[in-house]
């Protein structure tokens, strides 16, 4: 059962840059209570603006087992976008600052009723966040005989988020296949996980999609849409193609004054 969303006050406990434009934020609840969520869910963050409070959604990035009731932190990862309302606000937070959120929300999760033969999980940019949260589940599934195929896309190796964590699980679980796709620059010393190109090429590396497979798509809307169409054309029912689009909403520019 998915946790019931609630309105929560969070306090910023820690903030660190993963890349010059991507920040990892760690929060705790102001009331000191633990937080239950299912990996893959998200929180809606209240963002102040001149037009009144706005809401932006961010995936929970904590690696955790589903339904744990003792999570003491909530981790979010945010890309700074010039003119982006949510990212500008979150990048400006200081230690101890508060935000208001509602959640957890969403069903972009590894559901207990699923019995997949293979899991295809594709993410771009900060769209890797829910997969980081799912890592303990994905490792157990891979060790139990499910073929886990994880493709993560970025422009260059320096923009691959949490790469060491994903690689550590891939090294431990034989059924866990990791591919890092680099659209602009390859590592100086690529290894078996590295590929030149875009993340949708993950589908080309393995046998064609078929009944029993489940596809997860998270990140840039164009990638998510293209991946959905490809999986649907292969015959997968839409309920086995799970999507989470990350869209950028810019701060409205003030109208220029007339003379």
HELIX and SHEET records of a PDB file:
HELIX    1   1 UNK A   85  UNK A   91  1                                   7    
HELIX    2   2 UNK A  125  UNK A  128  5                                   4    
HELIX    3   3 UNK A  129  UNK A  143  1                                  15    
HELIX    4   4 UNK A  157  UNK A  159  5                                   3    
HELIX    5   5 UNK A  163  UNK A  172  1                                  10    
HELIX    6   6 UNK A  199  UNK A  205  5                                   7    
HELIX    7   7 UNK A  221  UNK A  233  1                                  13    
HELIX    8   8 UNK A  238  UNK A  240  5                                   3    
SHEET    1   A 6 UNK A  54  UNK A  59  0                                        
SHEET    2   A 6 UNK A  42  UNK A  47 -1                                        
SHEET    3   A 6 UNK A  98  UNK A 105 -1                                        
SHEET    4   A 6 UNK A   6  UNK A  19 -1                                        
SHEET    5   A 6 UNK A  22  UNK A  29 -1                                        
SHEET    6   A 6 UNK A  74  UNK A  79 -1                                        
SHEET    1   B 6 UNK A 194  UNK A 196  0                                        
SHEET    2   B 6 UNK A 176  UNK A 182  1                                        
SHEET    3   B 6 UNK A 147  UNK A 154  1                                        
SHEET    4   B 6 UNK A 118  UNK A 124  1                                        
SHEET    5   B 6 UNK A 213  UNK A 220  1                                        
SHEET    6   B 6 UNK A 241  UNK A 246  1                                        
END                                                                             
